Amino acid sequence: MKILTRTAVIATGIVALAASAPALAVDCPVKLGGIAPLSAPGAVTGGEAQRMGMQIAVEAINAGGGVLGCEVELVMGDTEGLPEKGTALFEKLISQDNVAGIAGGYHSSVGIAGKEVAHDKGVPVIFASTWNDQITATKLPEVFRVAPLSSEASALYWKFAASIPGTEKVVIVTENTDYGIPAAEETEKGLESVGLASTTFAVDIGTQDFSGIVQRVNAEGPDAIIVLLTGEASFNFQQQAAENGIGPGDLPFVCDILAAESASFWENVPDGNYCFVGQFGLPEALYNDAAKAFAATYKERTGKEAVESYAIEAYDAIGLLAAAIQQAGSTDGAAIIAALEAIEYDGALGTVSFPYGQGNDTAAAGVEDKFWHQFLDPALMIFQYQEEGQKAGDAPIVFPDTYKTGDAVFVNQ
């Protein structure tokens, strides 16, 4: 059942919500919390992209008449990529700022910590880019996610590694967090299932000097490297690896998703050509009208040539919250959650819904608990930089065949 009536689409692609449900007595403005890593050791570049996505969403909603007769106010907070900061921020947003819901999030460790606060307070949260399967697998009524599951993203990586000619051994460099460790374990299991050996090296979030790790990776003599770091630390490792003869120009090398930020990537990893990069979300050639409109505004605001998946996810997370509040006719947490469980929202990611939840339990449906309140259709693919300074939007998608636009270049093959 569709519970969001689409009445108009304004310039940035957000639905004009004002006519979709009767305006009831609520306190104005309607406050929505936004969370993102905006300072180190978090992934600052990714956090700023998320913040811009959420700001554009709020502006679009207000231009379309707001929610329940009120303007929407974004109350933004910095998680720093740290779970303790995330817990404190959730407490502040809910108890002091009185937000009706929370959107965003980049680091899984922050999501795992913050979701418990949201649950205790009965306030819905839509995570935009936190992958750890346990975020949804704990089946909390308040927790929803539009990002891919870590296990699904890991499958993309190990299946791609298995497609590389001559590959027998893979090295994984990951971070010692609630994202990095499970992601590495899932990738290891997948590689083992197709007969590939692997070794994992874990480092602390925010690491800058990788000289010791680079030496150990080099000693392993890998045929391919997969990087599961987040933020600027990934840039540090990738460039230091390149300087020591084991970078993207030397052997097949899967860089962290932050490499999709072309300008930052080339500034920090000048020797990053031939890097493979995971992309989560459809390529621009397949954007729907909402995504095209958002992309135009985002590029104009940021000066970027491409839109990162986590910016689009954050944009839709805010749109989903606003749509659910409008349909519920209330800022009550339980009412918003009920609306989200029934919603079919036509956003920049496509039609977003959450098929499994309180009305259709995962156990009863015979599916894994990780699919609780999980968007099931995020597009997963890998592109490759094949020219120095190339923009992400111009780089060919090389895996899987469903989205392929060009052939991969495998160095030293």
Secondary structure as GFF3:
##gff-version 3
##sequence-region A 1 413
A	DSSP	beta_strand	30	36	.	.	.	ID=ss1
A	DSSP	alpha_helix	44	63	.	.	.	ID=ss2
A	DSSP	beta_strand	72	78	.	.	.	ID=ss3
A	DSSP	alpha_helix	83	91	.	.	.	ID=ss4
A	DSSP	pi_helix	92	96	.	.	.	ID=ss5
A	DSSP	beta_strand	101	104	.	.	.	ID=ss6
A	DSSP	alpha_helix	108	121	.	.	.	ID=ss7
A	DSSP	beta_strand	125	127	.	.	.	ID=ss8
A	DSSP	alpha_helix	134	137	.	.	.	ID=ss9
A	DSSP	beta_strand	143	145	.	.	.	ID=ss10
A	DSSP	alpha_helix	150	163	.	.	.	ID=ss11
A	DSSP	beta_strand	169	175	.	.	.	ID=ss12
A	DSSP	alpha_helix	180	193	.	.	.	ID=ss13
A	DSSP	beta_strand	197	203	.	.	.	ID=ss14
A	DSSP	alpha_helix	211	220	.	.	.	ID=ss15
A	DSSP	beta_strand	224	228	.	.	.	ID=ss16
A	DSSP	alpha_helix	232	243	.	.	.	ID=ss17
A	DSSP	beta_strand	253	255	.	.	.	ID=ss18
A	DSSP	three_ten_helix	257	260	.	.	.	ID=ss19
A	DSSP	alpha_helix	262	268	.	.	.	ID=ss20
A	DSSP	beta_strand	276	280	.	.	.	ID=ss21
A	DSSP	three_ten_helix	284	286	.	.	.	ID=ss22
A	DSSP	alpha_helix	289	302	.	.	.	ID=ss23
A	DSSP	alpha_helix	309	328	.	.	.	ID=ss24
A	DSSP	alpha_helix	333	342	.	.	.	ID=ss25
A	DSSP	beta_strand	344	347	.	.	.	ID=ss26
A	DSSP	beta_strand	350	353	.	.	.	ID=ss27
A	DSSP	alpha_helix	362	365	.	.	.	ID=ss28
A	DSSP	three_ten_helix	369	371	.	.	.	ID=ss29
A	DSSP	beta_strand	380	384	.	.	.	ID=ss30
A	DSSP	three_ten_helix	392	394	.	.	.	ID=ss31
A	DSSP	beta_strand	397	399	.	.	.	ID=ss32
###
